[in-house]
Each structure stands twice: as structure tokens, then as C-alpha cells.
Amino acid sequence: MKGKMAYHIFYWLLYIGGLASYYYVFIDYGFGVTVMVTFVCGLSTILIANALEKRLLIVLGVLLCFSSLIFIGVKTLIEII
């Protein structure tokens, strides 16, 4: 039980770290950092969730992987229009 709790804690720390990288979106040329950090954190959370066999956590990891790309795409479309 203690081993799974450690994986859950590490999962949520990685997930929060990925979400915290959105800070760099609002800095000039920070979108590259945001995309890389969220993608790496998302892949790491997917691997941990797969080891824990939790489908909901896997879905959250996939959303984290692609959320920065969607966010930047929408932000760019808004600036174009």
C-alpha cells in the first residue's frame, strides 16, 4: 500500500508541475518551454498511471500532453482573428 501511495504522490506532483508550466505561456517565446514541459510531464504521468492500472489517470495524462498544444492553437487563432 505504501508503494502505491508514493506513486500517487509522484503522479500528482508531476501533473501539478505540468500545469504550473503554463506560467511561461505569457512570457515572450515561452510557449516552447510550456509545450516541452507539459508533454514530458504528461508522458510521465501516463506511464505511472499505466503502472497503477488507473484508466482515469491515464486520460488525465493524455489531456495534459495535448492541452498546451490546444491552448496555444486557440490563442494563436484568437490573435489572427
C-alpha positions in Angstrom: 0.0 0.0 0.0 2.8 2.4 0.8 4.4 1.8 -2.7 1.1 2.8 -4.5 0.7 5.9 -2.3 4.2 7.0 -3.3 3.3 6.6 -7.0 0.1 8.6 -6.5 2.0 11.4 -4.8 4.7 11.4 -7.6 1.9 11.3 -10.2 0.2 14.4 -8.8 3.4 16.3 -8.3 4.3 15.7 -12.0 0.8 16.7 -13.0 0.9 19.9 -11.0 4.3 20.7 -12.4 3.0 20.3 -15.9 0.1 22.6 -15.1 2.4 25.1 -13.5 4.4 25.4 -16.7 1.5 27.4 -18.2 3.2 30.4 -16.5 5.7 30.5 -19.3 3.0 30.9 -22.0 2.6 34.6 -21.1 6.4 35.3 -21.4 7.8 36.0 -24.9 8.8 32.8 -26.6 7.8 30.8 -23.5 5.4 28.6 -25.4 8.3 26.2 -26.4 9.1 25.6 -22.7 5.4 25.1 -21.9 4.9 22.6 -24.7 8.0 20.6 -23.8 7.3 20.5 -20.1 3.7 19.6 -20.4 4.4 16.9 -22.9 7.2 15.3 -20.8 5.1 15.6 -17.6 2.1 14.2 -19.5 4.1 11.2 -20.8 5.5 10.5 -17.4 2.1 10.6 -15.8 0.7 8.2 -18.4 3.5 5.8 -17.6 2.9 6.0 -13.9 -0.9 5.7 -14.3 -0.4 2.7 -16.6 1.7 1.0 -13.8 -1.1 1.8 -11.3 -3.7 0.5 -13.8 -5.9 3.5 -13.4 -7.7 4.5 -16.6 -8.9 7.9 -15.4 -5.4 8.9 -14.5 -4.2 7.8 -18.0 -6.9 10.0 -19.6 -5.7 12.9 -17.4 -2.2 12.4 -18.6 -3.2 12.4 -22.2 -5.1 15.6 -21.7 -2.0 17.1 -20.1 0.1 16.1 -23.1 -2.1 17.8 -25.6 -3.5 20.6 -23.5 -0.7 23.0 -24.2 -0.9 22.5 -28.0 -4.6 23.1 -27.9 -4.2 26.2 -25.7 -1.5 27.7 -27.9 -3.5 26.9 -31.1 -6.6 28.6 -29.7 -4.5 31.6 -28.5 -2.9 31.9 -32.0 -6.3 31.7 -33.7 -7.7 34.5 -31.4 -4.7 36.7 -32.3 -5.1 36.1 -36.0 -8.8 36.9 -36.0 
